[in-house]
Every structure is written in C-alpha cells, then in structure tokens.
Amino acid sequence: MEPLLTVRELEKFYGKNGALSKALDGMNMTIEAGEFVGVMGPSGSGKTTLLNCLATIERATAGSITLNERELTTLKPKELEIFRRDQLGFIFQEFNLIETLTAYENIALALTIQGERVDKIEKKIAQLANQLEITSILTKFPHELSGGQKQRVAAARAVITNPALILADEPTGALDSKSAQKLLQTLTQLNQQLAATILMVTHDPVSASYANRIIFIKDGKVFNEIHRGDQTRSEFFQRIIALSAVLGGSYA
Amino acid sequence: MLRQLAWRNVRRSITTYRLYFLTLSVAVSLFYLFNSLGDQQQIIDFSQMQLEILANTKQALGVVSIIVTIVLGFLVVYANHFLLQQRKKEFGLYLTLGMGQRQVLKILWLETCYVAGLALLVGIVIGILGTQVMSLITSQLFGAEIITYKFVFSLMTIVKTIMYFVLMFVTVACINAWRFSRYQLRELLVAKQRSQIQEPKQIKAKALGFVVSIGSVAIGYSLIMSADLIMNIIVSGLGACLVLGGTVGSLYTGTTVTLEYFRKRKSSYFHSVNIVVIRQLFYQFHLNIATISIVSLLLFATMTTLALGFSYKDAVEANLQRIAPFDATIVFQNAVEYPDMSAAEALLQADVNLDDFGQYDEINLYRTRVTENDFFAQYQNANSTLQTFFNHGATVNISAVSVSDYNQLMDFQGKTPIQLLDNHVALISNVSDMEGVLAELVKAQTSVSIEGKEYTVQTYAMESIQNENYGRDTVIFVLPDEAISGFEKQQVIANLSLNPATAEQTVIQLQQVQAEFFDNPRFNSETGYFTGITKAEIYQETTGQTTLWLYVGIYIGIVSLVASVTVLAIQQLIEVNQSRERYQALKRIGVTQADIKKMIRYQIGFYFGIPLLLATIHTAITIPLVITNVPDMNFEQLLNPLVFTFVLFVMIYGGYSYMTYTSYCQILKEKNVKGW
C-alpha cells in the first residue's frame, strides 16, 4: 500500500540568482497512516519551510508531495484551499484561536466551513470534548483559558474534521512544562485512540520523545531518522539527546 | 536622508494613507467650495437685494468654516492616531536602530507635510471644479440667472483655504509630537492588547430593554404626531427625547438580542463563516456603541437637512408669493378721521405722488363688530393658528372689504374675480393653516350675523389684500357693496405695481421715502400717517434668512457625513490591524479566500449599513411628519432634493465603504497573512 504522505526531492529556494538560499534542498520522506512523527532540526534547517510546504501555504520550487495519492504541488489555489480544509488539521505554537469565538465555536468553525450539519456538529464536539476533557471550558473565550487549555482546544479543532494529516508547529512552545505534558498526552491519545496521523515540528527533545519516529533534518535534507520501536519514552529520549549532540547547532 | 525616508514611507504606505488622504482632500475641497460662494457673483446676475443676502451668507459660512476646521482637526488627529497605532513597530524599530526621537518626529512631520501638501493641492483643484457645479445650485437657490459661463476661480479663497489648513496641520503635528513623546519604546514594539470580549450578560433584561426601547420610539413618534409640531414644544420635545433614547437603547440592547436570536437559530449560526461574522460584528458594535449612535444621529441630521432644506426654502417662497403679492404696499392709517380721502390723495399732501412709481390699486378696509373668537368658536382646536389665537385670548374684530373693491384688486393682479350672491359673504385669508377651516365653513353653508344682518358663507379664497411680512389675515369678509357702506372705514390700502424698467430704482426710491416717512409711525402730515412695505424688503428678510441657513445646513451636513464615514472607516481599519492573527488562523484552518473576502464585505457592510439604516428609517418617518405639519411644504418639491441626497450618499457613503473594503484587504496583504 502507498504511504499516506510521500515527499520526493522537495526543493524550496528563496531569493534570486545572486543571493539564493536553499531552505529545502532535496528532501525525501514518507509517513504511513497512523504514525506520530516528530521533525527536529537546528534553526534554519528548513523545519518551518517543510511544514509550510506540507500545509500548502507555500509552494515548493521543485519536487513532489503526495498525500492520500494526490499530488499537492500541482493543485490550483482554489483546490488547495479545499484540500487544506478537508485533509489537514493544524496546531500552532500561538494557538491561533479566534478571540471573538468561544472554545466551542472555535472547534465548530472547522466543521461549519465544511458545511457540516448542526446536529452532527453538536454530537461530534460533545464526544471529542469528553475524550479530551475540555467539556467544562467549551463556553469560555480564549482569553479566559490558560495556554494549555487553549492548545487542547486548538488540538480539538485540528482533529474534529478527521483530517488525513495533523500538522503541529511547536505546539508546546508557548506552554509551561506541565501543560506541555498534558498536551503531548492529548496528542498521543489522538494518535492512538482516533488513529490520527500527526507530524509535529519541535526543537524540544521531551516533546519529540512522545512521537513514534523522529526525522532529523539539516540544511534542507533528511539527516537521520530514529524509530522508537518498543523502547520506553525515557530510553527514546536518551537516544534523541545523543543524536542531537551529533547533529550539533542550536535548537532554540 | 530623512526626507527620502519620509517620501518613501508615504509612497509605500499609500494604502494606509489613502483613506486619510481622501478625507483631507474632500475636507479641503468642501472648505474651498463653501468659502468661494462670494466669487460666484462673477458669473451670476444677482440683484442688489440678493447681493446683500449673499454677503450675509458669506459671513455666516465664514464663521461656520472655523467650526468646520476645528471638527476636521479632530478628525485628522483621530486618523493620525490610527496611523501611529499602525506604524508603532516601525517607529520602535527606528528608535532601536539608534535614531533619536527628534529624528523620528522629523520623519513623521515630513510625512505629514507631503500628504497634507498633496491633499491641499488635490482638494483645491476638486474645489475649483466643484464651484462650477455649485454655481448652478446657487443660481437655482437665488432664482438668479447665470450670465456668463466662465471658470470661477478666486485667489483669495485659495489663500484662505491654505492658511486654515496649514494652521490645522501644524496643530495636528504638534499633537502628534506630544503623543509620540509619551510612547515608551516597549509600548511601541508590543502591539496593544485587544479589549477582552465577554458573553453578553442579563440577556432577559436586555430583551426586555429592547422591547421597551422600540416601544419608546413608537410612543415618542406618536407623541410628536399627536402634538402640533410647532405648538406643543414640550410634548414634541418629550417625544423627540423618547425617540432618541429609544433608538440608542435599542441599538445597545439590540446587539445582544440579535446575537442571541442567531444563536438560537443554530442552523444559520453554525453555517459557513457566519459565527465569525456575527461574533465580530457583535464585538465591534458593543465596543463602539457610542460612536455608532452619534454617527447615526449625524447621518439622520444630514439626510433630513439635505432632503427638507430645499423644500423648506421652496415652501417659504411659495408662502411669500401669497403674503407679498405686490411690488409695494402703502397703507393710509387715518381713514377713520378722513373717511373720504383716498390713499393717493393723502400721500399727495405729503408730496409723494403714487403715479411716479407705477400703477396702483386702492382698496378700503372696514371694520365689523364680529370677533374672530366668535366666528371660529367651533374650530378652537382645528389648527395651530387658531389654538394660539384662542390661547392668547385676544379679541380681534374681523375686517371687511366690498366685493367691487376686491374684484378690482383681483383684476389688478390678473386674477379671476368672484361673483357674490346677495346676502352672501366670501371669506379670504392668507394664513395657509386656515384653508381647511374655511373650506368647512363653506361646505356647512354657515351663516354669520354681521352688524345685525345674516349672511351665508358662499365661498373662500386664499388671497392677500396687501403685502405682509408674515400671513396675518386669519379671515376677511368680502361683502356686497351696499352692505359695507355703513361700516366704519379703517384703512385705505394702496398696492403698487412698479414699472418693470425702473422697478429696481423705484424700490430704492420707495425705501428712501419709507425711511424718512413710513417707518416713523408718529409722523404726521397734514392728513395723518402711513405704513408701507415693499416686496423686496420682505423677500430679503425671509429668503435671505432661509438661504443662509440652507447653505450652512448643506455645509455642515456634508462635512458631518464625511466625518461620520471617516470615523467608521478608521474604526474598521484599526480592527484589521489587530486582527492579523485572526485572518491567519482562518486562512490556515481552510477558510477560502473567497469566504474571507465575503466575511469582510459583510462586516464592513453591516458596520456601515446599520447606522445608515437607522438614519434612513428615522428620516423616512420624519420627512412626512414635517411636510404635513409645515404649511406650503409638499411631497412634489421633495423629488429633486431626495435625488440629490441619494446621489450624495451613494457617492460619499458608498465610496468610503468600498474604499474601506479595498484598504482592509490590502492591509491584510501587506501584513503578510500567509497564503493571502
């Protein structure tokens, strides 16, 4: 069977002839359905660019991205919008919740723009909120929530549409360690119970240790990758630290 | 270097400046337009009298211009506040790069100069072009003809415009400097927190409040309708307060009620991006309820002024044609002592020859013992004229004229005479309020006992037997000649038709005579004293005033329209500055570009639309109310002013809201919302 996501010889260049900078320089990777993959790499390694390309927010210079057997790089802008809406879920470092909407409405928005019916929206949100333990905060506005609560609402919004792939960009970046831990458990839960496929970009080895597999990138290419296999989370964490040291550079 | 930076900034932030620039240019052109009124005598053939009106109007507009400049000054300060807000980070960056505060201020100052200079130039050019259109309106308003079509242009007005605006810009720049110096660097770099949104509270109380508000608007209007507009100031004032309070109240509670209504109707609330639009509008309305109320009120005032102003002037003039139908009137007041003397004969005694002035007709006015109180006793509350009359408790004897005198006067004016039957009386009046009552008296074939003899009311006519500066003759009897002979003669009225070729000089001549003669009530010639008034005087007094107020009204109306839309536009654009993340988030979760644009259109549409709707509703109720209550106003006169008002609103309101929309999208683009 085809992998869920295939990235082949992906290139993204910025600037013009004289001052060309290669953010992605022949990136290759695959992700199977149901995986929880972490992407790590030093600053300027191309993490964010990769995520933006996968998110179809930026267009690659060359190469191909296939998700669910569809080639993304050739989609037209309008097709991309629909694709993004139906196939992708997002979790951002800055939450990106809409301030004027309650938590419930923020989650519902992801469904309403797909044209989902009200009764189905209610049912889906009730069920998911229960699983993620956010039922009690659904009526609150983002400014009334803690960072951790906001991020769990954002996670609920990302997963409510059953997207093929959830992209998480430094989801714990703005959280304290306790909230971060809770969120990562939530992501694991999404991955295990709801079979959500997650790609998480992070620079934090602790966050990364929750994934099943880590892809290290450097200078716009895949540098190495490690599988968790049957290891415990702390064993996996040790391996990540060790490999990070080899990789060098700043992770901040 | 700084100069280049400033110029580059202006060019680059043209979207931000676009709206600011537009408002400035419009303000300058309006200022020029209304201050150039005096220059229009270059092409319009004004009479001496009109020139005096023009001079007064010019003076009034000059005073209004000072107020307008101050209002515009506030607007510019407000717009600048928005610009500063938007560019805080940029200025913060300059400071962190080691530029001194003075240098940053200099950049700001230079930018203001460039934009202001350009706006002045564009505004004056538009103003000069506008003057040409304005002269058409002026010639219409004054009923004067345009003698030559040439380009009207006045250096004086340009200098005045530049002076006022330079003064304003300098003031604004000082305020900017003061405000800027108070910013801390940290404040500049960190965007301001949005005020926090909350779920509406006390929904039931607000729903009740909404019903009460709507009710008070209804009660207010019914109070105004039931009370006579002019008469019962307390009642209609109370009504107006109820309408105003009710409207503001319904706006305040209505936002909550509307939100709750939509939330109850889940299938439309949870549809597409509706949640975002509804919540956003609720948030903005809630935050800016005071501005929206004031804007609605201003729009209402502008609409009614523009729509009714012209009609009111028409009405005043229609009334003038009735109350001052003659070129001049001279009244011989001592008819009681000299019952056999005509006015012309009496005047000759004072060395004034009526034949010198043109043609004239004399009418004798007699006094009956019938009082108005008795005659109209049944109609005490029929209209405001009679109400005032009866409230004051005055007892006025009704005058009478003979039918032959009356018919001669009609003949003199080229009007149809009446055929009066024996034992019948005709009623004449020049108070338009009275028409209904007189018609009823005729219809009921009322009989009246005059000096012991019964007469049946045969007919009525709305006519004047002399010039008056306001309609005073509630009713005058027209009786058969033989009936009148025994009555006491009160006055002899001479009405003049001046020789058209020399009319203007004659009026001046008459006014000189009047100054030394008629205006001195105790002046005694051999035979008594005279009073008199020319049509020109009455017109000057009355139309002069209305024309003046009309100009002032249009001026203030258009300025407040521009001010209102600018404020609304700026509030929207401040919003977009704080909402970058929101659109970024929407974009990322897959809201399509088309949907986002639709959202913005709805948001701006409603934000501009609600005040306009409120103003339109109230205008639609007020206009018929005024027209039915003010004599001589009718709906036919309303067509042109309504079209004019409509076109003006479409241009200014439509133009601004469209520009707000394009600027909104443009700013999102510049703010680099990914995927925009």
Interface residues (C-beta under 8 A of the other chain):
Chain A: N52 A55 T56 I57 E58 P77 K78 E81 I82 R84 R85 D86 L88 F90 F92 E94 N96 L97 I98 E99 T100 L101 T102 E105 A108 L109 A110 L111 T112 I113 G115 R117 V118 I121 T139 F141 H143 R157
Chain B: R194 Q196 I197 Q198 E199 K266 S267 F270 H271 S272 V273 N274 I275 V276 R279 Q280 F282 Y283 E581 R582 Q584 A585 L586 K587 R588 I589 G590 V591 T592 Q593 D595 K674 G675
